[in-house]
C-alpha cells in the first residue's frame, strides 16, 4: 500500500499540472471542464509518456477540434439515413464489456457527403460507444467492412483518417481494429503506410473466407426481425432429376444422346473415356474426349481424334523424351531438391514459412471472439436503444412523438 500511494499522488499531481496549463492558456467552459476529468487527462498522459507539456498541448488541440466539428450538438436525427442502412453502429459488447463498432461505409458515400459529415458520423458512433461503456472499461474495438470498396486507395484514405481521429482525439481508447475483406491492392498500400501509422500495431487485416468453416454461429433466434430473412432450403421443393436442372431462374437439360454436341464437362459418365460421335458403327471408331484433349481436338478429323494419346508423335521426333520412372520408391527415397536461382531474392533463402503461418494464425485467433458481431444482423431499434440523451435513443423519440401540443409550447 505504501508504494501505491506515492504513485497515485504523482499521477494526481501530473493531472493537476495539465489542467493548470490548460487554464493558463484560456479558461475552460463547463462542458470542457466536464470533458477534462481525471480519466481523460490520464489517457492523454499515457499516450504521451507522462509528459505534462505534450499532454496539455494535445488536450488543448482536442478541445478546439471538438468545438470546430460541433461534437456537443450531435443527435441521431442528423444521421437518420445512415441509421436505417447500418453504415456505422455499435454491434454489442465483447466478453470484457468493450463496445464493438462496425463501419460498413460504401465507396460512393464520400461522393455525396463532405469530409466533415463523415467525421461527424464517426464521432457520433464513437460517442455512442463511449456512453455505453461500464465504469471500469475504457477501450473499444473497431471492425471495418471493406467489402463495399473497389478502390484500395479510397479505402486507405478512409482508414487512415479514422485511425488518426482515434489516435489524436481518443487516445488509449482503441483495443483492436480489424480490416475485413479489403481490395486486392490494399495489402501493398498498407505495407508501405504501416510504419507511419500510430495505431498500426493494433490493426489487423483478415479475410472472411478464412472463417467459412466456423458456421456454427446461430443467433438469428435472438433477433426476430431478421429471422425471416434466413434462407430455409426445406421450404423449396426440389424437382431436379438426373441429367437435368430445375430452378426458378435457370433451367438446362443434359442430353443423353451421343449425336448431340455438348462439352465434356456436362457429361454424366466418366469423362476420361466418354464416347462422343455417331452411334452407328463406324470403321474409324468412336472419338475419345477427355479434359486434356477436348478443346484442342474438338474440330479435328475423326482420324486425329481416334488416335490415342500414347501413339501421338512429339513435336520434335529427333529428340527422345525422357522416360518416366515407374518405381515410386525411388521418388520417395530420393526427392528432388529445388536448385537456387540467381534471379530470386537472397531473402528467399532465409525466409521462414513458420513466421507467415504463425502471423496468420494469430490474426485468426484474435478475430474469432468478434466474428459473431460481424455476422450478426443489424437492427436499427436495438442500436437506437443503446443511445443515451442527448445523442438520441428510443426514450426521447417516443416522448417527442407522443408529446401534446400544449406541452410543446
C-alpha positions, -999 to 999 in steps of 0.1 A, spaced: 0 0 0 29 23 7 42 20 -28 8 26 -45 1 58 -26 32 78 -39 24 66 -74 -12 78 -72 -1 111 -57 23 116 -86 -4 108 -111 -28 133 -95 0 159 -95 5 154 -132 -32 156 -139 -34 189 -119 -4 202 -138 -20 195 -171 -52 213 -160 -33 243 -148 -16 246 -181 -49 245 -199 -64 271 -176 -34 294 -182 -39 294 -219 -76 301 -218 -104 295 -193 -124 263 -197 -162 262 -202 -185 240 -182 -186 214 -209 -149 214 -213 -144 210 -175 -167 180 -176 -148 165 -206 -114 171 -189 -119 148 -160 -91 128 -143 -97 97 -165 -95 118 -197 -63 136 -187 -47 103 -176 -54 88 -210 -36 117 -227 -7 114 -203 -4 77 -210 -4 83 -247 24 110 -244 46 90 -220 36 111 -189 49 142 -205 28 171 -190 35 197 -217 28 173 -246 -4 161 -229 -16 196 -223 -9 206 -259 -28 176 -273 -57 181 -249 -60 217 -260 -60 207 -297 -86 181 -289 -109 207 -273 -106 231 -302 -112 202 -327 -143 191 -308 -156 227 -309 -149 230 -346 -169 200 -356 -197 207 -331 -194 174 -311 -217 188 -284 -246 192 -310 -246 156 -324 -280 139 -324 -294 108 -340 -318 127 -363 -289 141 -383 -279 105 -394 -313 90 -400 -304 76 -434 -272 61 -420 -290 45 -391 -315 29 -414 -288 13 -436 -264 5 -408 -235 24 -421 -218 28 -387 -232 14 -354 -224 -4 -322 -229 -41 -326 -226 -51 -289 -200 -57 -262 -174 -85 -260 -166 -107 -231 -146 -78 -214 -176 -54 -219 -158 -35 -246 -181 -20 -272 -176 -33 -308 -182 -8 -335 -188 -18 -371 -182 5 -401 -199 -6 -434 -193 26 -453 -197 23 -490 -173 38 -515 -200 61 -530 -207 76 -496 -179 101 -499 -192 113 -533 -224 126 -518 -212 137 -484 -184 160 -473 -155 151 -452 -169 170 -422 -202 150 -424 -182 118 -425 -162 129 -395 -193 138 -376 -207 104 -383 -175 87 -370 -175 109 -339 -212 103 -332 -206 65 -334 -176 68 -311 -196 89 -286 -224 64 -285 -199 36 -278 -182 55 -251 -216 63 -235 -224 26 -233 -191 17 -215 -192 4 -180 -172 22 -153 -140 1 -155 -139 -1 -193 -120 25 -214 -113 7 -247 -133 -3 -278 -130 -25 -308 -133 -13 -345 -144 -36 -374 -140 -21 -409 -160 -40 -435 -141 -31 -467 -160 -54 -490 -180 -24 -503 -149 -8 -517 -135 -14 -552 -106 10 -549 -78 3 -524 -66 39 -523 -101 51 -514 -104 27 -485 -69 35 -474 -78 72 -471 -109 63 -450 -89 40 -428 -61 64 -422 -85 93 -414 -104 72 -389 -72 59 -372 -58 94 -370 -90 107 -353 -89 79 -328 -52 83 -321 -52 121 -317 -86 128 -301 -94 95 -284 -60 83 -271 -57 50 -254 -92 41 -265 -85 15 -292 -80 -21 -282 -82 -38 -316 -90 -28 -352 -98 -53 -379 -99 -47 -416 -122 -73 -432 -121 -82 -469 -101 -52 -483 -94 -48 -520 -66 -68 -535 -41 -40 -537 -48 -28 -501 -22 -51 -486 6 -35 -506 -5 0 -497 -9 -9 -461 26 -24 -460 41 9 -472 20 31 -449 20 10 -418 53 23 -403 39 58 -403 6 50 -387 5 53 -349 -22 26 -343 -7 2 -369 2 -24 -342 -34 -27 -331 -47 -30 -367 -51 -64 -383 -62 -74 -418 -83 -105 -420 -104 -123 -447 -139 -136 -440 -131 -166 -463 -108 -180 -436 -138 -184 -413 -161 -203 -436 -156 -235 -417 -169 -219 -385 -205 -216 -394 -219 -228 -360 -228 -192 -351 -266 -191 -349 -281 -161 -331 -310 -154 -355 -334 -165 -329 -323 -136 -307 -333 -112 -335 -369 -119 -346 -369 -90 -370 -341 -106 -390 -352 -143 -385 -375 -141 -415 -345 -132 -438 -328 -165 -432 -329 -189 -461 -347 -222 -454 -338 -248 -481 -366 -272 -469 -392 -246 -480 -383 -252 -517 -394 -285 -532 -366 -300 -553 -377 -313 -587 -343 -320 -601 -337 -352 -620 -306 -370 -631 -292 -351 -661 -315 -320 -657 -317 -290 -635 -349 -272 -625 -347 -237 -610 -368 -206 -607 -342 -186 -626 -322 -211 -647 -331 -243 -664 -310 -266 -686 -310 -302 -697 -281 -325 -704 -290 -348 -733 -280 -385 -731 -279 -389 -769 -243 -390 -782 -253 -374 -815 -258 -341 -797 -228 -317 -794 -221 -310 -758 -190 -301 -737 -172 -328 -719 -178 -313 -685 -216 -317 -688 -212 -355 -694 -227 -377 -666 -204 -406 -673 -167 -409 -669 -151 -380 -687 -118 -398 -691 -133 -422 -717 -166 -407 -727 -176 -417 -762 -188 -388 -784 -196 -394 -821 -220 -413 -843 -240 -440 -826 -238 -463 -857 -207 -485 -860 -180 -467 -880 -147 -480 -893 -130 -450 -878 -141 -459 -843 -155 -436 -816 -138 -405 -805 -123 -404 -771 -126 -370 -754 -111 -361 -721 -104 -329 -703 -69 -329 -718 -78 -330 -755 -115 -319 -755 -107 -283 -767 -77 -289 -788 -93 -317 -809 -129 -306 -809 -128 -296 -846 -102 -322 -857 -109 -350 -881 -122 -384 -868 -88 -400 -876 -70 -375 -854 -95 -378 -826 -94 -415 -826 -56 -416 -823 -47 -425 -787 -25 -401 -767 3 -427 -764 5 -431 -801 8 -394 -810 42 -382 -821 60 -354 -802 67 -320 -817 104 -329 -822 107 -365 -833 146 -364 -833 148 -355 -797 139 -385 -775 117 -377 -745 129 -388 -710 113 -419 -697 92 -416 -666 103 -437 -637 79 -464 -629 93 -472 -594 76 -450 -568 100 -460 -541 129 -442 -559 110 -410 -558 103 -413 -521 138 -422 -512 155 -396 -535 133 -365 -536 143 -337 -559 157 -306 -543 150 -273 -560 181 -256 -571 185 -219 -560 183 -194 -588 203 -162 -590 171 -145 -602 155 -150 -568 160 -125 -540 185 -136 -514 159 -131 -487 141 -162 -500 169 -184 -488 165 -171 -452 127 -168 -452 109 -189 -426 74 -200 -435 66 -206 -399 66 -168 -393 40 -163 -420 18 -191 -408 21 -181 -372 11 -145 -380 -19 -156 -400 -29 -180 -371 -26 -152 -346 -47 -128 -366 -73 -155 -370 -74 -163 -333 -76 -126 -324 -106 -121 -347 -126 -152 -336 -142 -135 -305 -155 -107 -327 -167 -129 -356 -202 -131 -341 -206 -93 -342 -196 -92 -378 -221 -119 -388 -249 -106 -366 -277 -89 -385 -282 -52 -380 -313 -39 -362 -319 -2 -360 -342 -4 -330 -316 -23 -309 -289 3 -319 -312 32 -310 -319 17 -276 -282 19 -268 -281 56 -273 -284 79 -244 -295 116 -243 -286 140 -257 -273 118 -286 -307 102 -291 -324 69 -283 -358 53 -282 -369 72 -250 -366 107 -263 -380 98 -296 -411 82 -281 -416 112 -257 -413 137 -285 -438 119 -307 -464 114 -280 -460 149 -266 -491 170 -268 -492 205 -284 -497 222 -250 -466 205 -236 -445 215 -266 -453 252 -262 
